[in-house]
Amino acid sequence: MGKSILKHTKKQIFKYLLPAAFLCLLLAHAFSKRLVIRRYEETSPLLENTVRMAVITDLHAGIYGDGQDELLGALQKEDPDVILLVGDIADDEVPDDGVWMLLSEIGGAYPCFYVSGNHEFWSGRAEALKQKIEEYGVEVLEGEGRTLEINGTKLQIFGVDDPDCFGGGARLTDGSSAEWQGQLAACEAARRDGIYSVLMSHRPELVQDYENSGFDLVVSGHAHGGQIRIPLILNGLFAPNQGWFPSYAGGRYLLGDTAMIVSRGLCRNELPRIYNRPELVMIEITPA
């Protein structure tokens, strides 16, 4: 009789324990904030050799390990040729320590370029932040570009400020700011045919301005992956300036002759990220 009861009890334990364990694993995976490397590959006849770009966006002064060693270790392992810092590297509420930890290590080790995000302007310290970022050896782009030679291949890097730079914090979704359009037009005018061109712009939703713009690639952030994702079903629940069910929450999008890659960013703030791990984006551009 006792053995029968014990056997029944074990069955009952396994009946509930296994589903509970599975649920815990599922939740741990869903809410994981561990860094992931997201890889994209572009091809172009304009390149003679492969170029590897790392995209860092929406860090919001977050810290990955002691002295940013987790993020720095990932960069070292990936060995990019150039690093693009695409806005919201600093924050309007979080101390800047995480920013300087990162830039002090990468500023002199890689060609690095930065464009502003909305939170730098919300902090009221955008110009001071830009100046200090430059002191770490990072080039700040404000409606301008640079031509690099990497692995024997020429590459054009352009960048525009976040729209919140203009008009007292307006949240633009249509690119109607004359000043922002002026920066974009200056980049377009400086772009040279026959050289692969990349535009850094924090906002992904301004697709009407990126489409067929002449740039080969646009890199953006800002959307945080839509915060909540469900694999194969929901590619983002909500994103700033796009609202519910955003069209450009994270991934690669083809806008006519221009490709756009949107990073889900590195922010690990108080808002939940569900099936949406923070990411370091690596883009490998290979000769066609």
Helices and strands as residue ranges (DSSP letters): H 2-30, E 36-44, E 51-56, G 66-68, H 69-78, E 82-86, H 97-106, E 112-115, H 118-122, H 126-135, E 139-140, E 144-150, E 153-159, G 163-165, H 178-190, E 196-200, H 207-210, E 217-220, G 224-226, E 238-239, E 243-244, E 251-255, E 258-262, E 279-287
